[in-house]
Amino acid sequence: MTGKINAPQIFGISDTDRNAVELLYRAFSDGAHLLDEAVTPDWQDIPLAPGQVPGRDGMKPLIEAFRAAFPDVQIIIHEMIGAPGRVAVRAEILATHHGEWFGVAPTGKTFRLPIHEFHYVENGKVTHTWHLEDWLGWLFQVGAWPVADKEVGQ
């Protein structure tokens, strides 16, 4: 396949499952309150972030902190592939680093962060999410890695 794909490629996913997953991603740009519609109360986010409490309510503070650090965040879905109740997503986060994140002071740099996720969906809500993001690549893009030689060993 050559050239840039502008529209997400969607295969084998019902509208109900697609809507639940897309609503979950919209929570990062439009507000954590959308989780109430997108995921079950006992939703499993795997793996949990450091300090994150399990369940839907445990993700809400993390999303609000994320939105504060990256207020212009966009999640661009490139591909959704699945079967009933299962959705695999290839996407990327596009944003600018305007607030502290992972202890890294704001840099004002724009970045693209690839994400790969697998979701289980039941009755129009996400029940489980397994996710992998390229946070090491993010550290490079915002200039936080590699750590300056003078800081190593001190």
N, C-alpha and C positions, 0 to 999 in steps of 0.2 A: 504494500500500500504506500503510495507516495502522496505528497501534498498535505496541507493542514486540514484537519477535520474540525469543522466549526460547530456542527450540531452533534449532540451526544448520540452515540450508537446504542440502541436499546434492543435487547434480544431476550425473548422468553419470559418477560415479566408482565404481570397483570397491572392494570392501571392503579388498583388499590395498593399493591405492594410498592409500585413506583412512587405514588403520592406520599406514602409514609416515609420512605427513605429521603425523598427530596425535601419534605418538611423538616426532617431531622437536620439536614444540612442548612436549611434556611434559618434555623435557630441561631446559628453562628453569626449571621448578618442581621437578623431581624429581632432577636431576643430569645432568651432562654424559656420564656413562657410558652413558646411553640412546642417544647418538649411534651407538654401535657397532652397535645393532640398527636404527636409523632410516635412516642414510645410508651410502653407499659410502665406502671409505677415501679415494678421490680426489674426493669430493664437491666441487662448485664452488659456493661461496657468493659471489654477485655482487651488489653490490660488496663487496670485503673491507673490514673496518674498519681504521682506522689501526693498523699494527703487527701485524695478524692474518696468520698464516701460512696458505697454502692447505691445503685438505684437511680431513678430519674432525678430525684431531688439532689443527689450527690453531684450530678453533672451541672446543675444550674449555676452554682458559683464559679465553676471552671469556665463555662461559656461566657459569663459576664466579665471575668478577668481577661479572657481571650479577646473579647470585643473591645475592652479598654486598651489593650496592648496593640490591637490591629483593627482600628475602627472602620477602615475601608475594606475589610475582608470580603472576598468573593470565593465561593467554592465552585469550581468549574468541573462539571461532570463530563468526562470524555466517553465513558462506556459503562453500561449496566447490563449484566448478563445473569440469567437466572432460570429458575424453575419455580413452581408454586411454593411460596413461603420462603424462598431463598433468593438473595440478591447480592451479586458481587459487583463492586464499583471500583473503577479506575478513575481517579480525579486528581485535581490539584488545588491547593489553596494559593490564592494570589492576594497579597496584602502589603502594607507598609508598616514597618516596625516603629510605632509611635509611643509605646509604653513598655515598661519593664516586663520581660518574659524570661523564665528560667534563670533569673538573676542577671540577665543581660540588659543593661541600660538602653533606652531608646537610641536607635542609630539613624532613623529617618530613611533607611534603605528599603526598597521594594524587593520582594522575593517571590519565588514560586516554589511550593513545597508539594512534591508528589505524595499522594495518599492511595492506599489500597485497602479496601474494607469488604467484609463479608457480613451480611445482615440476615437474621431470621425474622420473618414477619408473620403475625397471626392476627386475624380479625382487624386488619387495617392499621396495626401498630407494630413497631419494631420491638422484639423481645430480647435480642442478643445482637451485639456488634463486636466483631473482632477487627482490630484496626492496626495499621502500620503506617507511620509517617516518617519522612526523611528529615528528622530533626538535626542530624549531623550536617546535612546539606544546608539547612537553614543557618546553622552557626557559621559556615563558610560564607554564605551570601550576605549576612549582616556584618561580617568582619570580626566575629567573636572567636574564631578559630582559624589558624592555630593560635594558641596562647603565646604572647610575646616571650622571647627568651628570658627577659629580665624577671618575669613572673614565675617561671618554672623553678622549682626547688626552694622557693622562699616561704 
